[in-house]
C-alpha cells in the first residue's frame, strides 16, 4: 500500500474540542489493513502521525495500517480525520498485538458524522445524481440537434443549469446489429468555423459527473453529463464525441451551439422537487 499524501494537520484545530477518548476507537495491527468506507466521496484525509500509512483506492474508501509493530497494546498511534462533501469523522487508531482484535472493515455510521460546510463543494455528488436522474426521466426538449454517422444517431435531449453546473442529457441510437464498445467519451470546446482544420487546438473539458457508467450498448445509449458552468463566445461550440474500441473503431460526435447552452437557464424547477 503506497504512501498517502497527508493533509495539513492544522485542519484538525478547526474541528472543535475533542479528545481521543471521546472518538470512535479502531484497533489496528501492522498485519491487518483497516478499510474505512464513507457514504459519499472523500475530499480530505488527515493522518496525524507517520506511524500509520494509508491511501484512497477509490473515492469513498481509505485504507490505513501501522507502518511497523513493536508498540504496546492500547497505544494511540494516530488520529485519522475523514472529510467528505458534507461531513467529517475522526477515529483514534489504537494498537493491538492480537490480530483477532484488529478492525479490518469500518463503515462510517450516521452518529459518527459531524456536519461540515465544505466551501469547495457547492453541490454534493449525491445531489448531482438526484438531479441527473430526474433529468434522465424527463421528456426531451431538443429535437433538432443531432448527428448521423455509421448508422448511428447522436442527439441532444436536454440542457439544464443548476447552481454552478450544466447538466447535458444526450443519447445515441445504434441502428446496426453490431454492439458498440465504448472506448472514450470526450467533451471539448471547438472553434465553430475551423472544426475541419487539423491545427485547431480544442479545449478538453473534464466532467464533474457521468450518470451512466456503461461501457457498451447494443441499440441505445443515454447519459447525463455534469460540467462546471462556463461561458464561451459565439464562435465556439461544445462538442460531445463518443469513440469505439478497435477493430471497427466507429466515432460519432455532436456539437451544441452557445445559444442552446444559454437556454439552459430556463429549466423547469419542478424537476428538482423531492417526491
Secondary structure, 3 states (H helix, E strand, C coil): CCCCCCCCHHHHHHHCCCCHHHCEEEEEECCECEEEECCCCEEEEEECCCCEEEEEEECCEEEEEECCCCCCCCCEEEEEEEEECCEEEEEEEEECCCHHHCCCEEECCHHHCEECCCCCCCCCHHHHHHHHHHHHCCCCCCCCCEEEECCEEEEEEEEEEECCEEEEEEEEEECCCCCEEEEEEEEEEEEHHHCCCCCCCCEEECCCEECCCCCEECCEEEEEEEEECCCCCCCEEEEEEEEECCCCCCEEEEEECHHHHHHHHHCCHHHHCCC
